[in-house]
């Protein structure tokens, strides 16, 4: 059996504890051909030092999902994002000579570029420097099953026109409850998503082939071929909806999104509190996504709908909660989403 080389990209921003648990679970997988790449979005919580200490064996990760394995020190190949803009890295022969679970590529960004651009820096490195045949985006607050990557690659290789593949995602704090089976369906008329299997107990009812509208960005596998044709994530989103956008752009090129039910991960997913920052981007990007994927007539009708929704939410925040910042975030998200120019060229 052949094993295509996979670059596993983990984006970190002020989350070193989650990142170390994720890393330890990844280093215990059965898949033999991979490189782990951490892209740090200019963290301010000493993340770089903690990651270095872990790689030196100074931090032992405690988890209910696995037993920590004493191993040889993990060799770190550290670069700034500006270094990676040059030609192919001269250390490639050295990197390739080190076992997958004994090396880490660490990319340091000079600012917080958000989910899309931060991952794009890692994707570009993987394709230009690591000879990756597949790229896997993996949230840092996840823990993976030992066979998760084998199952994802198997589905990608053995089905026609596959663009994006996602696993069965469980909730970390409730190990047999699903967050999502691969991804979600999209209602373009209202700019809403319906996550498949959301918060359902896993009784095997989703152990079958599915083609969601898109694969959730918690864990998404994509091939070099697809990225070179479709492009990378649209950095215009910064956060929220960029995963759906990526898959929809792939679908326009004839690529499917596919759920690999034998692949399993656990995600530290919970009901986090809403903030003006989150609501601004969610509102803006909801509109931006529909604009990119609908006709003018469809977008006009959606605009009337979302205007009413936004005004209702904004007034509720102002009148009931006296929260001017949240009220303003909804309105600004609406107007910025309406006026944001569509980026159709997100190439390497």
PyMOL commands that set and color helices and strands:
alter all, ss='L'
color gray80, all
select helices_A, chain A and resi 16-26+47-55+83-85+92-97+100-102+114-129+148-157+224-230+242-252+276-292+296-319+324-339
alter helices_A, ss='H'
color red, helices_A
select strands_A, chain A and resi 6-12+34-40+75-80+103-108+134-139+142-144+162-171+174-181+183-187+192-195+214-215+219-223+256-267
alter strands_A, ss='S'
color yellow, strands_A
deselect
rebuild
show_as cartoon
